[in-house]
């Protein structure tokens, strides 16, 4: 209204929100265009389930199942284009327990972990990021071991 006193005004940080959206909502390079953190969570849950299945197969002394699950776990971690992904147990079928994108970087994808960390960092480095966004972006990258994700030399 003309002549009205403005008591509060705000603006959404469009540039930062774009990267936050890549982490939490959608990213075109992921399967089903899901956000990096969404994919990370789903794949981590699948990895936990696979670990339990691996333990059960080991306790049952089912070596064939142990190998098949191990192959699928490697595919989940590295993605379908991972260096070690493929028919590792020699049964003629490639097992990948994940969605093919991978937790770690591979020859075709950044991987869910690195994608999450990179876009959190990008959100914090945009000119319109808020103090809260910068603080959370810094926290996402504050652990030294996280910087070695996908680094084969570490």
MDAnalysis code that builds the backbone (N, CA, C; Angstrom):
import MDAnalysis as mda
import numpy as np

u = mda.Universe.empty(462, n_residues=154, atom_resindex=np.repeat(np.arange(154), 3), trajectory=True)
u.add_TopologyAttr("name", ["N", "CA", "C"] * 154)
u.add_TopologyAttr("resid", np.arange(1, 155))
u.add_TopologyAttr("resname", ["UNK", "UNK", "UNK", "UNK", "UNK", "UNK", "UNK", "UNK", "UNK", "UNK", "UNK", "UNK", "UNK", "UNK", "UNK", "UNK", "UNK", "UNK", "UNK", "UNK", "UNK", "UNK", "UNK", "UNK", "UNK", "UNK", "UNK", "UNK", "UNK", "UNK", "UNK", "UNK", "UNK", "UNK", "UNK", "UNK", "UNK", "UNK", "UNK", "UNK", "UNK", "UNK", "UNK", "UNK", "UNK", "UNK", "UNK", "UNK", "UNK", "UNK", "UNK", "UNK", "UNK", "UNK", "UNK", "UNK", "UNK", "UNK", "UNK", "UNK", "UNK", "UNK", "UNK", "UNK", "UNK", "UNK", "UNK", "UNK", "UNK", "UNK", "UNK", "UNK", "UNK", "UNK", "UNK", "UNK", "UNK", "UNK", "UNK", "UNK", "UNK", "UNK", "UNK", "UNK", "UNK", "UNK", "UNK", "UNK", "UNK", "UNK", "UNK", "UNK", "UNK", "UNK", "UNK", "UNK", "UNK", "UNK", "UNK", "UNK", "UNK", "UNK", "UNK", "UNK", "UNK", "UNK", "UNK", "UNK", "UNK", "UNK", "UNK", "UNK", "UNK", "UNK", "UNK", "UNK", "UNK", "UNK", "UNK", "UNK", "UNK", "UNK", "UNK", "UNK", "UNK", "UNK", "UNK", "UNK", "UNK", "UNK", "UNK", "UNK", "UNK", "UNK", "UNK", "UNK", "UNK", "UNK", "UNK", "UNK", "UNK", "UNK", "UNK", "UNK", "UNK", "UNK", "UNK", "UNK", "UNK", "UNK", "UNK", "UNK", "UNK", "UNK"])
u.atoms.positions = np.array([
    [0.833, -1.182, 0.000],
    [0.000, 0.000, 0.000],
    [0.876, 1.244, 0.000],
    [0.480, 2.211, -0.781],
    [1.255, 3.458, -0.800],
    [1.237, 4.115, 0.576],
    [2.384, 4.563, 0.999],
    [2.484, 5.250, 2.274],
    [2.563, 4.319, 3.476],
    [2.462, 3.024, 3.262],
    [2.518, 2.080, 4.383],
    [3.965, 1.919, 4.837],
    [4.139, 1.718, 6.122],
    [5.464, 1.503, 6.683],
    [5.833, 0.031, 6.534],
    [6.996, -0.219, 5.941],
    [7.484, -1.592, 5.779],
    [8.173, -1.986, 7.076],
    [7.635, -3.013, 7.724],
    [8.197, -3.473, 8.982],
    [9.217, -4.580, 8.784],
    [9.036, -5.340, 7.739],
    [9.948, -6.446, 7.480],
    [9.961, -6.737, 5.993],
    [11.103, -7.056, 5.469],
    [11.224, -7.379, 4.062],
    [12.274, -8.467, 3.919],
    [12.037, -9.379, 3.013],
    [12.992, -10.454, 2.794],
    [13.065, -10.832, 1.339],
    [14.081, -11.582, 1.018],
    [14.270, -12.032, -0.338],
    [14.911, -13.411, -0.280],
    [14.449, -14.305, -1.122],
    [15.033, -15.635, -1.185],
    [16.330, -15.588, -1.985],
    [17.350, -16.286, -1.523],
    [18.640, -16.305, -2.234],
    [18.582, -17.281, -3.424],
    [18.171, -16.784, -4.560],
    [17.912, -17.636, -5.730],
    [19.123, -18.462, -6.160],
    [20.297, -17.863, -6.162],
    [21.490, -18.593, -6.604],
    [21.825, -19.730, -5.639],
    [21.788, -19.455, -4.345],
    [22.071, -20.486, -3.346],
    [20.998, -21.570, -3.381],
    [19.745, -21.168, -3.532],
    [18.650, -22.137, -3.555],
    [18.754, -23.102, -4.735],
    [19.332, -22.657, -5.826],
    [19.512, -23.561, -6.963],
    [20.371, -24.763, -6.539],
    [21.476, -24.499, -5.854],
    [22.375, -25.574, -5.426],
    [21.770, -26.388, -4.279],
    [21.044, -25.735, -3.398],
    [20.347, -26.457, -2.327],
    [19.337, -27.417, -2.952],
    [18.676, -26.963, -3.995],
    [17.744, -27.825, -4.719],
    [18.436, -29.026, -5.335],
    [19.652, -28.847, -5.822],
    [20.409, -29.971, -6.390],
    [20.734, -31.006, -5.313],
    [20.933, -30.553, -4.104],
    [21.219, -31.465, -2.999],
    [19.945, -32.160, -2.523],
    [18.874, -31.394, -2.338],
    [17.689, -31.909, -1.658],
    [16.524, -32.315, -2.550],
    [16.463, -31.795, -3.766],
    [15.262, -31.998, -4.577],
    [15.544, -32.726, -5.888],
    [16.289, -32.115, -6.769],
    [16.456, -32.691, -8.102],
    [17.769, -32.265, -8.731],
    [18.313, -33.201, -9.487],
    [19.508, -32.935, -10.284],
    [19.384, -33.773, -11.546],
    [19.520, -33.155, -12.695],
    [19.228, -33.825, -13.969],
    [20.183, -34.969, -14.312],
    [21.352, -35.024, -13.696],
    [22.299, -36.092, -14.041],
    [22.139, -37.351, -13.191],
    [21.189, -37.363, -12.264],
    [20.971, -38.538, -11.420],
    [19.810, -39.375, -11.965],
    [19.781, -40.664, -11.614],
    [18.636, -41.491, -12.022],
    [17.336, -40.901, -11.460],
    [16.333, -40.828, -12.275],
    [15.040, -40.238, -11.898],
    [15.159, -38.782, -11.479],
    [16.268, -38.144, -11.795],
    [16.505, -36.728, -11.490],
    [16.289, -36.376, -10.019],
    [16.755, -37.240, -9.123],
    [16.612, -36.980, -7.688],
    [17.768, -36.129, -7.192],
    [17.602, -35.498, -6.046],
    [18.664, -34.716, -5.429],
    [19.791, -35.627, -4.960],
    [20.994, -35.068, -4.892],
    [22.155, -35.860, -4.492],
    [21.978, -36.471, -3.098],
    [21.510, -35.694, -2.132],
    [21.351, -36.216, -0.771],
    [20.247, -37.263, -0.706],
    [19.227, -37.121, -1.526],
    [18.153, -38.122, -1.581],
    [18.732, -39.446, -2.075],
    [19.485, -39.385, -3.154],
    [20.124, -40.583, -3.684],
    [21.106, -41.186, -2.694],
    [21.848, -40.341, -2.008],
    [22.806, -40.797, -1.009],
    [22.098, -41.578, 0.092],
    [20.993, -41.052, 0.557],
    [20.251, -41.735, 1.637],
    [19.695, -43.081, 1.170],
    [19.082, -43.088, 0.009],
    [18.506, -44.332, -0.510],
    [19.594, -45.382, -0.714],
    [20.709, -44.980, -1.315],
    [21.790, -45.927, -1.577],
    [22.424, -46.413, -0.267],
    [22.525, -45.533, 0.734],
    [23.070, -45.938, 2.029],
    [22.160, -46.970, 2.694],
    [20.860, -46.786, 2.573],
    [19.923, -47.767, 3.124],
    [20.053, -49.108, 2.406],
    [20.187, -49.069, 1.084],
    [20.376, -50.310, 0.324],
    [21.688, -50.995, 0.703],
    [22.717, -50.196, 0.933],
    [24.009, -50.737, 1.334],
    [23.908, -51.427, 2.696],
    [23.174, -50.829, 3.612],
    [22.978, -51.434, 4.926],
    [22.234, -52.767, 4.795],
    [21.193, -52.795, 3.974],
    [20.440, -54.033, 3.750],
    [21.328, -55.106, 3.109],
    [22.152, -54.685, 2.163],
    [23.048, -55.628, 1.497],
    [24.076, -56.183, 2.477],
    [24.547, -55.352, 3.382],
    [25.488, -55.813, 4.398],
    [24.871, -56.880, 5.292],
    [23.611, -56.678, 5.653],
    [22.907, -57.670, 6.474],
    [22.720, -58.975, 5.694],
    [22.369, -58.859, 4.419],
    [22.204, -60.046, 3.581],
    [23.539, -60.761, 3.392],
    [24.596, -59.992, 3.261],
    [25.944, -60.550, 3.115],
    [26.314, -61.349, 4.368],
    [26.012, -60.786, 5.521],
    [26.317, -61.468, 6.783],
    [25.508, -62.767, 6.903],
    [24.241, -62.727, 6.523],
    [23.403, -63.928, 6.581],
    [23.935, -65.005, 5.638],
    [24.341, -64.605, 4.445],
    [24.888, -65.568, 3.484],
    [26.199, -66.152, 3.988],
    [27.000, -65.319, 4.620],
    [28.269, -65.783, 5.174],
    [28.022, -66.791, 6.304],
    [27.078, -66.466, 7.175],
    [26.762, -67.381, 8.279],
    [26.177, -68.694, 7.771],
    [25.466, -68.639, 6.649],
    [24.904, -69.854, 6.048],
    [25.938, -70.592, 5.197],
    [27.128, -70.024, 5.104],
    [28.222, -70.578, 4.306],
    [27.835, -70.761, 2.842],
    [27.062, -69.789, 2.341],
    [26.629, -69.795, 0.942],
    [27.576, -68.892, 0.154],
    [28.699, -69.456, -0.265],
    [29.746, -68.677, -0.927],
    [29.258, -68.030, -2.223],
    [28.419, -68.722, -2.970],
    [27.884, -68.155, -4.210],
    [27.083, -66.884, -3.917],
    [26.261, -66.911, -2.888],
    [25.467, -65.729, -2.516],
    [26.364, -64.622, -1.976],
    [27.372, -64.985, -1.207],
    [28.325, -64.000, -0.687],
    [28.974, -63.251, -1.845],
    [29.405, -63.987, -2.869],
    [30.055, -63.358, -4.029],
    [29.082, -62.490, -4.824],
    [27.860, -62.975, -4.986],
    [26.880, -62.196, -5.744],
    [26.554, -60.884, -5.034],
    [26.371, -60.945, -3.730],
    [26.075, -59.725, -2.974],
    [27.273, -58.783, -2.995],
    [28.484, -59.337, -2.871],
    [29.696, -58.504, -2.926],
    [29.778, -57.762, -4.255],
    [29.471, -58.456, -5.333],
    [29.457, -57.824, -6.662],
    [28.453, -56.673, -6.697],
    [27.270, -56.909, -6.144],
    [26.234, -55.877, -6.110],
    [26.616, -54.690, -5.251],
    [27.295, -54.957, -4.140],
    [27.747, -53.877, -3.251],
    [28.787, -53.013, -3.957],
    [29.712, -53.639, -4.663],
    [30.724, -52.869, -5.399],
    [30.047, -52.004, -6.461],
    [29.054, -52.558, -7.153],
    [28.316, -51.774, -8.137],
    [27.574, -50.615, -7.502],
    [27.010, -50.829, -6.328],
    [26.294, -49.765, -5.622],
    [27.262, -48.654, -5.228],
    [28.396, -49.027, -4.684],
    [29.368, -48.028, -4.229],
    [29.997, -47.281, -5.403],
    [30.436, -48.005, -6.413],
    [31.151, -47.383, -7.530],
    [30.243, -46.917, -8.660],
    [29.029, -47.427, -8.713],
    [28.148, -47.136, -9.841],
    [28.432, -48.075, -10.994],
    [27.548, -48.092, -11.956],
    [27.690, -48.992, -13.092],
    [28.940, -48.762, -13.907],
    [29.481, -47.541, -13.868],
    [30.682, -47.211, -14.633],
    [31.933, -47.231, -13.757],
    [31.827, -47.820, -12.568],
    [32.958, -47.866, -11.656],
    [34.079, -48.747, -12.165],
    [35.271, -48.463, -11.719],
    [36.466, -49.184, -12.155],
    [36.385, -50.682, -11.857],
    [35.775, -51.052, -10.750],
    [35.722, -52.451, -10.345],
    [34.350, -53.076, -10.553],
    [33.382, -52.302, -11.036],
    [32.024, -52.823, -11.240],
    [32.005, -53.782, -12.428],
    [31.131, -54.755, -12.355],
    [31.004, -55.701, -13.461],
    [30.704, -57.094, -12.938],
    [30.864, -58.067, -13.791],
    [30.585, -59.462, -13.443],
    [31.784, -60.043, -12.690],
    [31.887, -59.730, -11.425],
    [33.041, -60.132, -10.630],
    [32.990, -61.587, -10.192],
    [31.791, -62.141, -10.082],
    [31.686, -63.530, -9.631],
    [31.639, -64.514, -10.791],
    [31.698, -64.022, -12.024],
    [31.790, -64.872, -13.200],
    [30.539, -65.665, -13.539],
    [29.370, -65.196, -13.103],
    [28.137, -65.938, -13.410],
    [27.453, -65.468, -14.693],
    [28.074, -64.518, -15.392],
    [27.508, -64.026, -16.643],
    [26.474, -62.929, -16.477],
    [26.199, -62.521, -15.242],
    [25.212, -61.477, -14.963],
    [25.870, -60.420, -14.085],
    [25.696, -59.155, -14.460],
    [26.222, -58.064, -13.645],
    [25.166, -57.688, -12.616],
    [25.545, -57.748, -11.359],
    [24.644, -57.395, -10.265],
    [25.045, -56.043, -9.710],
    [24.099, -55.120, -9.676],
    [24.318, -53.809, -9.077],
    [23.124, -53.553, -8.171],
    [23.351, -53.535, -6.880],
    [22.263, -53.372, -5.932],
    [21.755, -51.946, -5.849],
    [22.463, -51.010, -6.465],
    [22.062, -49.610, -6.442],
    [21.377, -49.207, -7.730],
    [21.296, -47.911, -7.931],
    [20.621, -47.375, -9.112],
    [21.574, -47.113, -10.279],
    [22.853, -47.472, -10.101],
    [23.829, -47.330, -11.172],
    [24.630, -46.043, -11.129],
    [24.207, -45.060, -10.324],
    [24.889, -43.769, -10.265],
    [26.168, -43.859, -9.444],
    [26.103, -44.512, -8.313],
    [27.270, -44.705, -7.455],
    [27.367, -43.713, -6.318],
    [27.910, -44.177, -5.217],
    [28.202, -43.290, -4.094],
    [29.470, -42.494, -4.366],
    [30.428, -43.134, -5.020],
    [31.717, -42.503, -5.314],
    [31.783, -42.037, -6.765],
    [32.667, -41.101, -7.052],
    [32.841, -40.677, -8.441],
    [33.289, -41.843, -9.317],
    [32.834, -41.850, -10.551],
    [33.257, -42.861, -11.516],
    [33.448, -42.181, -12.863],
    [33.647, -42.937, -13.902],
    [33.982, -42.332, -15.198],
    [32.843, -41.524, -15.810],
    [31.613, -41.709, -15.356],
    [30.493, -40.963, -15.957],
    [29.718, -40.095, -14.979],
    [29.877, -40.308, -13.667],
    [29.085, -39.552, -12.684],
    [29.962, -39.053, -11.540],
    [29.518, -37.973, -10.936],
    [30.227, -37.395, -9.804],
    [30.037, -38.243, -8.549],
    [28.995, -39.024, -8.470],
    [28.690, -39.825, -7.282],
    [27.875, -39.016, -6.287],
    [27.028, -39.720, -5.536],
    [26.130, -39.026, -4.608],
    [26.874, -38.300, -3.490],
    [27.939, -38.877, -2.965],
    [28.638, -38.225, -1.859],
    [29.284, -36.931, -2.331],
    [30.088, -37.016, -3.386],
    [30.778, -35.833, -3.890],
    [29.789, -34.787, -4.401],
    [28.733, -35.232, -5.069],
    [27.720, -34.289, -5.553],
    [27.073, -33.522, -4.416],
    [26.769, -34.233, -3.329],
    [26.180, -33.576, -2.156],
    [27.140, -32.551, -1.582],
    [28.394, -32.942, -1.380],
    [29.379, -32.029, -0.798],
    [29.658, -30.829, -1.701],
    [29.807, -31.070, -3.001],
    [30.111, -29.974, -3.932],
    [28.975, -28.959, -3.993],
    [27.744, -29.434, -4.075],
    [26.635, -28.485, -4.209],
    [26.295, -27.797, -2.892],
    [26.581, -28.443, -1.768],
    [26.446, -27.745, -0.486],
    [27.464, -26.613, -0.426],
    [28.683, -26.903, -0.856],
    [29.725, -25.887, -0.889],
    [29.374, -24.761, -1.860],
    [28.871, -25.121, -3.030],
    [28.468, -24.104, -4.012],
    [27.367, -23.211, -3.464],
    [26.411, -23.798, -2.741],
    [25.331, -22.999, -2.152],
    [25.900, -21.970, -1.185],
    [26.913, -22.362, -0.428],
    [27.521, -21.441, 0.530],
    [28.416, -20.404, -0.088],
    [28.827, -20.612, -1.321],
    [29.748, -19.662, -1.955],
    [29.078, -18.691, -2.920],
    [27.778, -18.784, -3.087],
    [27.093, -17.852, -3.993],
    [27.023, -16.469, -3.357],
    [26.988, -15.427, -4.180],
    [26.950, -14.061, -3.637],
    [25.714, -13.783, -2.770],
    [24.626, -14.502, -3.014],
    [23.401, -14.230, -2.256],
    [23.171, -15.186, -1.087],
    [24.159, -16.042, -0.780],
    [23.962, -16.992, 0.321],
    [23.865, -16.248, 1.649],
    [23.099, -16.804, 2.545],
    [22.914, -16.206, 3.862],
    [23.944, -16.777, 4.830],
    [24.025, -16.178, 6.002],
    [24.940, -16.700, 7.020],
    [24.593, -18.148, 7.364],
    [23.306, -18.456, 7.465],
    [22.870, -19.817, 7.803],
    [23.290, -20.801, 6.712],
    [23.160, -20.413, 5.460],
    [23.557, -21.290, 4.351],
    [25.065, -21.493, 4.375],
    [25.818, -20.432, 4.569],
    [27.284, -20.549, 4.612],
    [27.728, -21.436, 5.776],
    [27.074, -21.298, 6.912],
    [27.427, -22.105, 8.078],
    [27.174, -23.588, 7.803],
    [26.044, -23.915, 7.217],
    [25.728, -25.316, 6.939],
    [26.601, -25.880, 5.814],
    [26.937, -25.035, 4.856],
    [27.827, -25.481, 3.782],
    [29.214, -25.791, 4.342],
    [29.691, -24.952, 5.247],
    [30.995, -25.189, 5.867],
    [30.959, -26.469, 6.693],
    [29.865, -26.717, 7.381],
    [29.728, -27.916, 8.202],
    [29.740, -29.177, 7.342],
    [29.148, -29.109, 6.163],
    [29.119, -30.273, 5.266],
    [30.522, -30.672, 4.825],
    [31.431, -29.734, 4.846],
    [32.798, -30.000, 4.398],
    [33.835, -29.869, 5.505],
    [33.409, -29.926, 6.768],
    [34.347, -29.652, 7.856],
    [35.157, -30.860, 8.295],
    [34.841, -32.049, 7.828],
    [35.586, -33.231, 8.235],
    [36.610, -33.594, 7.166],
    [37.896, -33.644, 7.523],
    [38.949, -33.910, 6.531],
    [38.731, -35.208, 5.751],
    [38.205, -36.245, 6.400],
    [38.024, -37.509, 5.686],
    [37.006, -37.383, 4.564],
    [36.106, -36.429, 4.643],
    [35.116, -36.243, 3.586],
    [35.758, -35.715, 2.309],
    [36.860, -35.019, 2.453],
    [37.535, -34.478, 1.277],
    [38.251, -35.555, 0.472],
    [38.446, -36.717, 1.076],
    [39.140, -37.800, 0.389],
    [38.175, -38.744, -0.320],
    [36.902, -38.462, -0.310],
    [35.927, -39.340, -0.948],
    [36.284, -39.518, -2.418],
    [36.448, -40.740, -2.809],
    [36.768, -41.021, -4.201],
    [38.235, -40.868, -4.562],
    [39.033, -40.368, -3.632],
    [40.467, -40.206, -3.887],
    [41.140, -41.552, -3.698],
    [41.587, -42.174, -4.761],
    [42.158, -43.510, -4.709],
    [43.551, -43.520, -4.071],
    [44.167, -42.352, -3.922],
    [45.511, -42.303, -3.355],
    [45.493, -42.288, -1.840],
    [44.342, -41.992, -1.242],
    [44.267, -41.898, 0.228],
    [44.199, -43.264, 0.867],
])
